């Protein structure tokens, strides 16, 4: 099944269409969620929750529109919910002792880049990832974030500058790269 027919039939379909959607978008959403959450296992959970939500709310999906953008939007809100829950659990006295601050060590992101990424908000991390790794256009991002393309372009520029500044401050390697250009 191709992307257009899946977008046409997802809202009226069942488990077969969900299977095609998982096959078609699963890995992309996993990379996207991993970039926002900076934790691979939490990203896997976020993708599973995303597809469960998509399946349960498939009737609200408008056939013919971008299924990819709709799934990315659900994934984004799911990641934000996970981060909020994680933040809340950190401050609860009972669970504070069980919070593992080294949980982020088992990711596939270099430590200096991970540190720099944590200076960005989850929305900024998602935007950077969408533009750089997924190579999404501002028009596509507009439907994912429900914000104008002009606003997204400006947010992207600011996030990129912020990330570059932190990387240059924390690692002399990035300063040398600037001299090469």
N, C-alpha and C positions, 0 to 999 in steps of 0.2 A: 504494500500500500504506500502510495507516495504522500508527500506532505500536504498537498492540496486536498486530496480526497479524505485524508485523515481530519483535516480542519473542517471539511464539510460534514463529516459523519460523526464526529466525536460526541456532540451533544445528544445524539439519538442512539449512539452505539452502546456497547456493553464492554465486557472484559476483553474481547478481541481488540477493540480500538484502544483500550488502556494498554494492552500488551504492545501494540505497535508504537504508542506514544512513549512507553518506557524504553523500548528498543531504539527509537529515533532520538529521544531527548535525554535519556537517563545519564549518559556520561557527561554531556554538556552541563546539565544541571548540577551534577556532582562536583565538577570543577568550579562552577560558579559558587555553590554553597561553601565549598572548601575555602575559597578565597575570602568569603565574607566571615566565616566562622574561624578560620585558621586551625581547624581541628578536623581531621579526616573522618573519624567515627561520628562526630556530631553532624558532619556534612552528609554522611550516609543516612543518618536518621532524618535529617531535614528533607532529603530527596524522597524518602519513603513517605513521610508525612505529606509532602507536596503532591505526590501521585494519589494518595488516599483522598486528600481534599479535592483534587481535580476530578476524581471519579465520583465522589459524593456530590459535587456541585456541577457536574457535566451538563445538566439541563440549563444552567445559567450561561453557559458558553454560547456565544453567538456564532453559529456556523458560518464559515466563509471568512472569518477574521483570523488573525494570526494566533494559532494555537501555541506557538513558541513563546510569543510575548505574554500570553495569558499564563502559561506555566512558569515563566521566569518571574512574573509578578507574584504568583502564589509562593514560589520558592523564596523570593526576597522577603515577603512578610513572615514566612515561616522562620527564616533565619533570624530576623529581628525578634520574633517571639522567643526563640531559643536563647538569644543573648539577654533578653530582659529577664527570663526565668533564671538563667545562670547568675545574673547580677543579683537578683533577689535572694537566691539560695546562698550566695556568698555572705550576705549580711545577716542571715538568720543565725542566731546563736547555736542552735542544735546542729546545723549542717556546716557551719563554718569550719569545724575541725575536720570534717570529712572532705572538704574541698581540696582537690589535688592541684596545686599550683604548677606542678610539672606536667600536667596533662597535655599541654601544648608542645611538649618536647617530641612527641611521636608524630609530627607532621612532616610533610615533604617540602617545607619552605626553609630556606637558609635562615639562621638565627638573626643576622643583621637585617635581612629583608622583613622577617617576621616582626622584629622590634619596630621597624619603620612603619609597617602596615598597621600596627596597633596604635600609632599616633593618629591614624585616619579613623573617621567614623565608619561604621558598617556600610552606610550608604555610599561613602566615598570609595571604600574598598571594592564594593560591587560595581560601581561605575568604572573605576580603573580597569578592573578585570574584564568587564563587558567590552570596553573599547580596545584594550590591548590584546587580550588572549582570544576572545570570541569575535573580535573585529566587527562588532555591531555598529550600525550607522546610528546617527542621532535620531533619525526617524523611528527606527526600531526601539531605541531606548526610550523615546517619548511615550510609546504605548506600554512599555514595561513599568516605568516610574511615574507615569501620569503627570509629567512635567514637560514644559515646552523644550524644544530642541536647543533654543538659545540659552536657556537657563542651564540645561545639562552641559552644554559646551563650556560655559563659564565655570560650573562646578568641577568639571573634569580638569580644566586648566589649573584651577586652584589646588585641587587634590594632587595633581602631578607635581606642582611646584613644592607643595608641602612635603611630599614623599621624597623628592630629590634633595631638599634641604636637610631632612633628617638623615638620609643616607650619606650625604657629604659630611655632616657633622660627626657621624659615628664610625665612618670607615674611610680611611685615606685612599683606598682603592678607587672610590668614586670620584675623588678629586683628581686623580691621575687621568681618569677617563675624560674629564672635562678639558684637560690640557691637550689630549690627542685630537679633539675636534678642532 
